């Protein structure tokens, strides 16, 4: 088995695992606010984006670091959102340490580097991974406020989802892709 074939097979498996995960194990579903973001209609295209976490069971304790990684199959601008159960949405990539959204093809990036994103409260957390071969969406250039590490996007997920989709369609001509990953944060 060649290394290239093994890498492509691992990427395909990773993509399948991350593509449809709105329900975790014990029937714990996304909230309505999270589901709106997970249901955004982006793509289809030849561009693929995959996100992963460091725990195979996608279960964490409050305050436990969550190490994310993201990979695209062709050069693209990438954004990663964290959507909490109440709809509070944060752009965790690009961020203060990595202001450039551009990723190379097949080169996984650990997020956020140098920090990890900790589970802040019990519940289901959603991570939305978005990529575009055209980097002209506001999503890829949004900066955090003053001393903040990440850009806060608010809690109105319906308006936010609509704005994201429209910003990716402006001018057309580029490939876009999205994937999401949900995980459970417990308080014990």
BELRA-V463161 format. One record per helix or strand of 2 or more residues. SS is the DSSP state (H for helix, E for strand). FROM is the first residue (numbers start at 0). TO is the last residue. If there is no record, write none. Layout:
SS:FROM:TO  SS:FROM:TO
This chain:
H:2:18  E:22:23  E:27:28  H:31:37  E:48:52  E:58:60  E:64:65  E:67:71  E:75:82  E:88:92  E:101:102  E:108:110  E:116:117  E:122:131  H:137:139  E:150:153  H:156:168  E:175:185
